[in-house]
């Protein structure tokens, strides 16, 4: 498997969102666990709190770590080294 590097900040948030959107069940699980609805999901998308929730969601489950690593073509160890709190720029 080719190895790449994970993006940072807004790009990492976007990559995690793409990962979630690629699987309806995973996206529904994230929304249920985070208490989001389609209406308020749009309101919080791109905020630092949402970015942090996305990272937490991936990192709290070993299966998701491995799946996200495969999705990004990186090692699970690199996923585990993702910063818990992202520096995101709203609208960036």
C-alpha contacts under 8 A as a table, 3 or more apart, distances in Angstrom:
res1	aa1	res2	aa2	distance
1	X	73	X	6.71
2	X	73	X	6.14
2	X	74	X	7.56
3	X	73	X	5.45
3	X	74	X	4.99
3	X	75	X	7.22
4	X	72	X	7.37
4	X	73	X	5.98
4	X	74	X	5.45
5	X	74	X	6.45
5	X	78	X	7.92
6	X	12	X	6.91
6	X	72	X	7.13
6	X	74	X	7.22
6	X	78	X	7.57
6	X	79	X	7.65
7	X	11	X	5.55
7	X	12	X	4.93
7	X	15	X	7.90
8	X	11	X	5.61
8	X	12	X	4.87
8	X	13	X	7.93
8	X	86	X	7.59
9	X	12	X	5.36
9	X	13	X	6.50
9	X	86	X	5.34
9	X	87	X	5.12
9	X	88	X	4.91
9	X	89	X	7.80
10	X	13	X	5.05
10	X	14	X	6.16
10	X	46	X	7.46
10	X	51	X	7.73
10	X	86	X	7.94
10	X	87	X	7.53
10	X	88	X	5.12
10	X	89	X	6.74
10	X	92	X	6.60
11	X	14	X	5.02
11	X	15	X	6.15
12	X	15	X	4.97
12	X	16	X	6.21
13	X	16	X	5.18
13	X	17	X	6.17
13	X	46	X	7.81
13	X	51	X	5.45
13	X	54	X	6.85
13	X	55	X	7.68
14	X	17	X	5.04
14	X	18	X	6.15
15	X	18	X	5.03
15	X	19	X	6.18
16	X	19	X	4.89
16	X	20	X	6.22
16	X	54	X	6.60
16	X	55	X	7.59
16	X	68	X	7.76
17	X	20	X	5.06
17	X	21	X	6.01
17	X	54	X	7.57
18	X	21	X	5.01
18	X	22	X	6.08
19	X	22	X	5.31
19	X	23	X	7.23
19	X	68	X	6.84
19	X	71	X	6.94
20	X	23	X	5.71
20	X	24	X	7.32
20	X	26	X	5.65
20	X	27	X	4.80
20	X	30	X	7.86
21	X	24	X	6.26
21	X	26	X	7.67
21	X	27	X	5.81
23	X	26	X	5.32
23	X	27	X	6.26
24	X	27	X	5.13
24	X	28	X	6.08
25	X	28	X	5.12
25	X	29	X	6.10
26	X	29	X	5.01
26	X	30	X	6.23
27	X	30	X	5.15
27	X	31	X	6.22
28	X	31	X	5.11
28	X	32	X	6.05
29	X	32	X	5.14
29	X	33	X	6.06
30	X	33	X	5.22
30	X	34	X	5.97
30	X	57	X	6.95
31	X	34	X	5.17
31	X	35	X	5.78
31	X	36	X	4.85
31	X	37	X	6.52
32	X	35	X	5.12
32	X	36	X	6.42
32	X	37	X	7.99
33	X	36	X	7.88
34	X	53	X	7.61
36	X	39	X	7.94
36	X	40	X	6.07
36	X	41	X	5.64
37	X	40	X	5.43
37	X	41	X	5.68
38	X	41	X	5.05
38	X	42	X	6.63
39	X	42	X	5.85
39	X	43	X	7.05
40	X	43	X	4.89
40	X	44	X	6.39
41	X	44	X	5.48
41	X	45	X	6.00
42	X	45	X	5.29
44	X	47	X	5.62
44	X	49	X	7.77
44	X	50	X	6.13
45	X	50	X	6.08
45	X	51	X	7.93
46	X	50	X	6.53
46	X	51	X	6.79
46	X	88	X	7.60
46	X	89	X	7.66
46	X	90	X	5.57
46	X	91	X	6.52
47	X	50	X	5.27
47	X	51	X	6.33
47	X	88	X	7.22
47	X	89	X	7.66
47	X	90	X	5.80
48	X	51	X	5.05
48	X	52	X	6.20
48	X	86	X	6.88
48	X	87	X	7.13
48	X	88	X	5.78
48	X	89	X	7.71
48	X	90	X	7.66
49	X	52	X	5.18
49	X	53	X	6.17
50	X	53	X	4.98
50	X	54	X	6.19
51	X	54	X	5.18
51	X	55	X	6.46
51	X	85	X	7.72
51	X	86	X	6.46
51	X	88	X	7.39
52	X	55	X	5.20
52	X	56	X	6.12
52	X	84	X	6.46
52	X	85	X	5.37
52	X	86	X	6.18
53	X	56	X	5.01
53	X	57	X	6.03
54	X	57	X	5.13
54	X	58	X	6.49
55	X	58	X	5.31
55	X	59	X	6.16
55	X	82	X	7.57
55	X	83	X	7.91
55	X	84	X	6.35
55	X	85	X	7.84
56	X	59	X	5.11
56	X	60	X	5.91
56	X	84	X	6.82
57	X	60	X	5.57
57	X	61	X	7.40
58	X	61	X	6.34
58	X	64	X	5.40
58	X	65	X	5.72
58	X	68	X	7.32
59	X	62	X	7.13
59	X	64	X	7.14
59	X	65	X	5.91
59	X	79	X	7.74
59	X	80	X	6.65
60	X	64	X	7.85
61	X	64	X	5.33
61	X	65	X	6.32
62	X	65	X	4.98
62	X	66	X	6.29
63	X	66	X	5.24
63	X	67	X	6.09
64	X	67	X	4.92
64	X	68	X	5.84
65	X	68	X	5.27
65	X	69	X	6.06
65	X	76	X	6.05
65	X	79	X	6.39
65	X	80	X	7.23
66	X	69	X	5.06
66	X	70	X	6.24
66	X	75	X	7.98
66	X	76	X	5.46
67	X	70	X	5.16
67	X	71	X	6.14
68	X	71	X	4.88
68	X	72	X	6.14
68	X	76	X	7.96
68	X	79	X	7.55
69	X	72	X	5.19
69	X	73	X	5.72
69	X	74	X	4.98
69	X	75	X	5.60
69	X	76	X	5.19
69	X	78	X	7.79
69	X	79	X	6.16
70	X	73	X	4.82
70	X	74	X	6.38
70	X	75	X	7.52
70	X	76	X	7.99
71	X	74	X	7.96
74	X	78	X	6.52
74	X	79	X	7.40
75	X	78	X	5.32
75	X	79	X	6.74
76	X	79	X	5.03
76	X	80	X	6.27
77	X	80	X	5.00
77	X	81	X	6.42
78	X	81	X	5.07
78	X	82	X	6.75
79	X	82	X	5.36
83	X	86	X	6.16
88	X	92	X	7.44
89	X	92	X	5.02
